[in-house]
Amino acid sequence: MTRPLAFDTAPWSIGLAGVDPAQLAHRESVFALSNGHVGWRGNLDEGEPHGIAGSYLNGVFEHHPMPYAEDGYGYPDRGQSVINVPNGQIIRLFVDDEPFDVRAGRTASHEQRLDFRDGTLRREVEWTSPAGRTVRVRSTRLVSLTHRAVAAIRYEVAAVDAPVTVTLQSELVANEPMPEPHPDPRVQEALHKPLEEADRFVLGTGATLVHRTRESDLGVAVSMDHVIAAAGERTPTTDTATSADLARTTIAAELAAGERLEVVKFVGHEFQHGLSASGLRDRAEAAVGDAVRDGWQGLISGQRSRLDDYWTCADVEVEGAPRLQQAVRFALFHVFQSAARLEGRSVPGKGLTGAGYEGHTFWDFEGFVLPVLTSTAPEAAEQALRWRHATLDHARARARQLHLAGAAFPWRTIDGTESSGYWPASTIAFHLNADIAAAAMHYVRATGDERFEREAGLEILVETARLWVSLGRWDADGGFHLDGVTGPDEYSAIVDDNVFTNLMARQNLVGAADAARRHADVAEALGVTDEEIGGWSAVAAAMAIPFDERREVHPHSAGFTERARWDFEATGDDQYPLQDHFPYFDLYRKQVVKQADLVLALLFAHEAFTPDQKARAFAYYEALTVRDSSLSAAAQSVIAAEVGHLDLAADYLAEVATIDLDDLHGNTEEGLHMASLAGIWMAITAGLGGMRESERGLRFAPRLPEQLTRVSFGIRVQGHMLRLDIRPEATTYRAVDSTPLTVWHFGEELLLQPGEAVTVPTPPLGDPGPRPTQPRGCAPRDFEAAFGE
Amino acid sequence: MTRPLAFDTAPWSIGLAGVDPAQLAHRESVFALSNGHVGWRGNLDEGEPHGIAGSYLNGVFEHHPMPYAEDGYGYPDRGQSVINVPNGQIIRLFVDDEPFDVRAGRTASHEQRLDFRDGTLRREVEWTSPAGRTVRVRSTRLVSLTHRAVAAIRYEVAAVDAPVTVTLQSELVANEPMPEPHPDPRVQEALHKPLEEADRFVLGTGATLVHRTRESDLGVAVSMDHVIAAAGERTPTTDTATSADLARTTIAAELAAGERLEVVKFVGHEFQHGLSASGLRDRAEAAVGDAVRDGWQGLISGQRSRLDDYWTCADVEVEGAPRLQQAVRFALFHVFQSAARLEGRSVPGKGLTGAGYEGHTFWDFEGFVLPVLTSTAPEAAEQALRWRHATLDHARARARQLHLAGAAFPWRTIDGTESSGYWPASTIAFHLNADIAAAAMHYVRATGDERFEREAGLEILVETARLWVSLGRWDADGGFHLDGVTGPDEYSAIVDDNVFTNLMARQNLVGAADAARRHADVAEALGVTDEEIGGWSAVAAAMAIPFDERREVHPHSAGFTERARWDFEATGDDQYPLQDHFPYFDLYRKQVVKQADLVLALLFAHEAFTPDQKARAFAYYEALTVRDSSLSAAAQSVIAAEVGHLDLAADYLAEVATIDLDDLHGNTEEGLHMASLAGIWMAITAGLGGMRESERGLRFAPRLPEQLTRVSFGIRVQGHMLRLDIRPEATTYRAVDSTPLTVWHFGEELLLQPGEAVTVPTPPLGDPGPRPTQPRGCAPRDFEAAFGE
């Protein structure tokens, strides 16, 4: 294992000094820029060296075959993989006749810095060529939050101490190779140079490349133009040329010592199914033209203004651990930019920061990321939910294929069709349908967006409710069971009555019935009858929730607590993740938990458990949970806080906060884990803040671990803003620009008047009992080790 | 669906008149010849047309990649497929200048006949060429039971009414295409022309081709020579030539009307890992030389004598249904020839009659075929068991990979390594280990072969016993459980305490303890201690056998009877087999049975059930069993007979007896189902004969269904022969060449003196209650419909 990168701990940005060519991929993910439409990894401007080159458009993918040693009914025969779109990041620099390359010459200084308020990635380098010429390069790049299709780079090179000729090759490069997502050569063949040239154009100081994917039949246009802002005394020369996979504008200038060449590169990105090459070109060039007219300062101002607006509510202040403060803002920044301009598309598991998981979206988007967006950027949340709604036809077709009613959303997908090759951990993880429904319900409750509910939310609820009714069975005693499913924990597949699934399905059914009654006209148009609504309520009321009376704990699923315990003592440190070292059947039949499942239910369906049940369940599952998934630590942190183990909550918070910054799972190079970034916010708001939704308003139970002296966070509620300021001894609640708002502080009702700060003391913490223990070697990261100076 | 082929109903052979070029593949399987080393499908001598060309050597296979959409720990990365060895069947005939081809000219008559006593496939054709020349072709082919490596054809062509020039091209053809076993092009690429030329030789009127497989690195030599037995007046000309994939001897003769050319072609087959080309050549040519010296009549006599010897004991006589009589002998002939010259190799699921299942061996060989061989050709049974023993190192390595002790035999294999790509229906079907152990124990009990037990049997028992101990868990109440396994029924995978598995494991453990005590010196050398033996006994005694007290029936596995019933009424006739129309998860979580599982336990572990339990279980599972597997009908027939439903037993017997002859599963073209052929014998001996092993000797309970007037069968016991002659009112027992033998007739002890016939009456049959019903559309074949005139 390589040493983690030594990022600084600035409060509003993250910087890294130096450049190690062997450790680029991790930083490229950390420094990625995106707006939910375009994503650029933080590759060095000159393109080389790079860890993983990445320029993505949300929704641009290619199909590939899905191979099976033994095929089965309902197995998807076609997979999907995100592909690189033509890369507009590249500005190659030549100093006299030598290429600027950090592997050659001497790099006196090198810094990259991602700024959370500016929405830019800045770079400063002082470099001396092998021939002894020294230049200072400064670049600032952004993916625009105000111009959906646009990314831009201001690139400046200055001659330090002697005259030099500098030449820039500003490029669009198509069909850059990507990491192979699968060892099968058929898959690789399908994804090798996936873009076929459709057309290319040169116009002035810019050019446009139009390509088309072979199987998914998407047209992609990427356009660039350049504005030369400064160039020393003499006019630089420019020239633009194209070939099938390359557009290049060459800008050459002779600089005296102290002079600089400054170029702004504007790149526009569009894609569409079924649009002509010229149509695509026009759209991409229009985007570039708009941006050029707005100018670099316009783009910069737009970033700042959009982010100021975002941070006004979303900011989380943390006192007591500077690195945690940075990590929280880092997470919120990435979550926001992954979704800022979704416009009816999903957020992949890695956002647009890498090609990990083939660019697929999973249930953890709705489960983890959407609540953050709903509370901090609800317009983005709506767009993502509208994407799910738009895929309902695919989900209905999948349900029919499985001989089920309603809709069965895919486990992993880009375009809404199922793209998963192992059914025990995908097809039957039906809980994802309830997770999506829950996200829609939460969005409506938090925003009051009735139009969304009528246009999209209700249909999602109705179709998922229908799924549950068709999926389950009635027993002789009137209980309703969901057999043969897989919950969030992938180390226990094909189980009966997974408590998480059943509770979430129950919420789904109740929510569908409620919404259908509230919007009877829409429901009727969806074919919903009173009888059907009654059926949902009946199923919800009869839903089996297994409970182990002997151990006084909820089993993860029926019979789980009777299973053999995994032999953790005999498991070596090098045998994690377990799925890489043990066969599935052995994991499935034993008590071992990959990721919070019952513990996630304690959060997502918190009203179904008594405080005592929560405490007992948390302790029980702590001893079984190995956290082979990045989705686990956040939920464990939240429940640890709820049951009073604040030191443990802090440790889990430290872990979730550093998963990507310290590359704890060893795969951040493939992109940031969006759900665990969202989990940092969850661990703070639902964990330290104790925030829970209830029928009667938001409930809080704020407590800080001893390492923190203050935590403040804001959320949007019904279009207004609520801010909490938590200190060890008391919490101040403030409703900004709001009508009066009722919240609950440790069960006590508070009526917040607009603008008024209400401070209430923290009640004393009872004895939570001994700190729960984890399997050998599976204790969470220590807070001090992660954040100590 | 095409009409079944209209085979005749001769008692000692099976013949088919006419030739439909569109329906060749089925007949090729039915008419296949084999001796367990060489297998020739019943392709027409001239090679064309053919359904599926097939010439196999038992053990010659090629590796291929195993593709997975999502890989997992312990998944085999390399598959195995049987390949065609150079085909020596081909004798192309030219009549004057026209090729003999049943698709051209006029075929006045055509008959093929497989003779069960002669061990030959005969063919007679009268054919008139498009030019009007008429010839009569007679061929007889055999795969020698006395010369392991040899197959031979006597080919005779006669000029009927006018002089003709006849030319024979007698060939060896390598790399003939085979059906593609998998859609993945990587698999196909690996199996495309799998034989690489190593060397080739011409010697007199014959030739030898030596090839090598690329990945499995097996050398294969096929040699031929010819003896011209008659050729009209004038001496024929001969010429032999070879190329990489072809050896051809051309024999031309001018025949006057009424004259004939008669050629005997001897073909020798050898293969070996790590032998030189010349070494292989010498072995193949030596085999041919031996056969030539023995001569055609020598081969023919050898067949007859070996088969006479076999039939002396093995023959089953059936009166009342001529087609059933034929089907039983057909089955016994194929089972015998599949194993006659195994010499340390296995019998594939399709024998050597086709390339179905990629030529793999499965547990049903030990479960179904081995008992037949043990009772009728014990020396072949021993050879097959020694093959399993020889693969123990592979099985031990597989167990270690799965973190288990002892040995885990493969679900499907050629060389002893696992070659299965879907673990829920393979890796965890651990019962196969107990099935193998049971076959070994049965062989030892039936033959008294102590040498085998000491050299091989005990080690199999010990290593499988170790597997069970490591696989299971103890519960708090001292019960022992086998969680997360799959039993024989593939529609209920990943279950706990599958009754079949647990009962078979218990037998395995008891048998291992018993054998280890009897052979303490061998056991000690295997590292077995008294403590370990005690552990086996303790586990056996504690083995959980679930029972549903409410329904008074054994569940297939823990909780099975609580599951939802499959909705058979809603299932269309065109939705079988269910696995092709419904997802696995839905099959797994419901009460629906692909193939006898608990019902198979009623037979394989018959002493664990009371008669009442058997009757209740049989009725219960009849209503759930859809028989999507050819392995089911035989067991259902046996238990139907035991519980007194003789009419139902007869129907299941009719079904199992016609699975291949009438191609009931639509895949006989890929080869005969050896286990269901063996099942015919099982349905007669264990079903109608009521034969069961017990501590105190063989037990019988013979009863005939009303359609049959007499059934007689013989079995070998301890090197001697016992014959039963069953008539409706009484059964005659006769011990031939034996010391006195104790058997049980309906619970009554009979001491049989050598040579003496003891006739005992059949007790009256009590009321078995109403005939159990099957799911809609899943009733067995009707006896009258299958066998009526």
Interface residues (C-beta under 8 A of the other chain):
Chain A: M66 P67 Y68 A69 E70 D71 G72 Y73 G74 Y75 P76 G79 H182 P183 D184 P185 R186 L402 H403 S420 G421 Y422 W423 P424 T427 I428 R473 D475 D483 G484 V485 I494 D496 G559 E562 R563 A564 Q579 D580 H581 F582 P583 Y584 F585 D586 Y588 R589 K590
Chain B: M66 P67 Y68 A69 E70 D71 G72 Y73 G74 Y75 P76 G79 H182 P183 D184 P185 R186 L402 H403 S420 G421 Y422 W423 P424 T427 I428 R473 D475 D483 G484 V485 I494 D496 G559 E562 R563 A564 Q579 D580 H581 F582 P583 Y584 F585 D586 Y588 R589 K590
